[in-house]
């Protein structure tokens, strides 16, 4: 909107709208990838800790009753799949903004349409 307020050229508005779409989709995808991958790392650490406790218990001949059992959180989807889904979920709203920038010829109406859609 800032670029659109400064420049009335529709090409500039299309370029900045497309850049916003790509930047937002990448941001959402990277955030989701990091979130899911950190869950994976926590699960691996949990499994390693469980294996270490198991080895230690076997060395000391302690029964299973004395140890707490920690549940393992399953990973339902891969980080790449989650990132792709997040980017695709973000894109439709931004595509509406891109279409508003592309097809509304009147400068003030175009800015109004984008402001209305953002809010």
C-alpha positions in Angstrom: 0.0 0.0 0.0 2.9 2.3 0.7 4.3 1.9 -2.7 0.8 2.3 -4.2 0.3 5.5 -2.4 3.6 6.9 -3.7 3.5 5.6 -7.3 0.4 5.5 -9.4 1.9 3.1 -12.0 0.1 -0.2 -12.0 3.3 -2.1 -12.9 4.9 -1.0 -9.6 1.8 -2.1 -7.7 1.8 -5.5 -9.4 5.5 -5.9 -8.6 5.2 -5.0 -5.0 2.0 -7.1 -4.6 3.8 -10.1 -6.1 6.8 -9.5 -3.8 4.5 -9.4 -0.8 2.9 -12.7 -1.9 6.3 -14.4 -2.2 7.7 -12.9 1.0 4.7 -13.8 3.0 4.4 -17.3 1.7 8.1 -17.9 2.3 7.9 -16.4 5.8 4.9 -18.7 6.7 6.6 -21.7 5.2 9.9 -21.2 7.0 8.2 -20.7 10.3 6.2 -23.9 9.9 9.2 -25.8 8.8 11.2 -24.7 11.9 8.2 -25.5 14.2 7.7 -29.0 12.8 11.5 -29.7 12.6 12.0 -28.6 16.2 9.2 -31.1 17.3 11.2 -33.8 15.4 14.4 -32.8 17.3 12.6 -32.9 20.6 11.3 -36.4 19.8 14.7 -37.6 18.8 16.2 -36.2 22.1 13.4 -37.9 24.0 14.1 -41.2 22.4 17.9 -40.9 23.1 17.1 -40.1 26.7 14.9 -43.1 26.9 17.5 -45.4 25.4 20.1 -44.1 27.8 17.8 -44.7 30.8 17.2 -48.2 29.5 20.9 -49.0 29.2 21.5 -47.5 32.7 18.6 -49.6 34.1 20.0 -52.8 32.5 23.4 -52.1 34.1 21.9 -51.6 37.5 19.3 -54.4 37.1 16.4 -52.2 38.0 12.9 -53.4 37.2 10.6 -51.5 34.8 8.2 -50.6 37.6 10.7 -48.2 39.1 11.1 -46.0 36.0 8.6 -43.5 34.6 7.5 -44.1 31.1 7.6 -41.0 28.9 5.2 -40.8 26.0 6.7 -40.2 22.6 5.0 -37.6 20.5 4.4 -38.8 17.0 5.2 -36.6 14.0 2.2 -36.6 11.7 3.8 -34.8 8.8 7.2 -33.9 7.5 8.6 -30.4 7.9 8.7 -29.9 4.1 5.0 -31.0 3.8 4.0 -28.6 6.6 6.0 -25.7 5.0 4.3 -26.3 1.6 0.8 -26.5 3.2 1.5 -23.2 5.1 2.7 -21.4 2.0 -0.3 -22.6 0.0 -2.7 -21.6 2.8 -1.2 -18.1 2.9 -1.3 -17.5 -0.8 -5.1 -17.2 -1.6 -5.6 -14.0 0.3 -2.5 -12.4 -1.2 -3.7 -13.5 -4.7 -6.9 -11.5 -4.1 -4.7 -8.4 -3.3 -2.7 -9.1 -6.5 -5.8 -9.3 -8.5 -7.1 -6.0 -7.0 -3.8 -4.4 -8.0 -3.9 -5.9 -11.5 -7.5 -5.3 -12.6 -8.6 -2.1 -11.0 -7.4 0.7 -13.3 -8.5 3.7 -11.3 -5.7 4.6 -8.9 -7.8 5.7 -5.9 -10.2 2.8 -6.4 -7.3 0.4 -6.5 -5.9 1.7 -3.3 -9.3 1.6 -1.7 -9.9 -2.0 -2.8 -6.5 -3.1 -1.3 -7.2 -1.2 1.9 -10.6 -2.8 2.2 -9.2 -6.3 1.5 -6.3 -5.9 4.0 -8.7 -4.8 6.8 
